[in-house]
Amino acid sequence: MNLYTIGYEGLDTRQFIALLTHYGIDVVGDVRKLPAGSIKGFSMTQGEMG
């Protein structure tokens, strides 16, 4: 098993998913202390990504 880290700053949801797909990543764990963000699709308060 490989473990990767990734940031999403500057990416929209579509670009982020494309990056994950490109590298064959199919499981993502959110390890932020507070799962809130100002970018639509990247905040637990706004629901699932997509």
Buried (B, 14 or more C-beta within 10 A) or exposed (E): EEEEEEEBEEBEBEEBBEEBEEEEEEEEEEEEEEEEBEBEBBBEEEEEBE
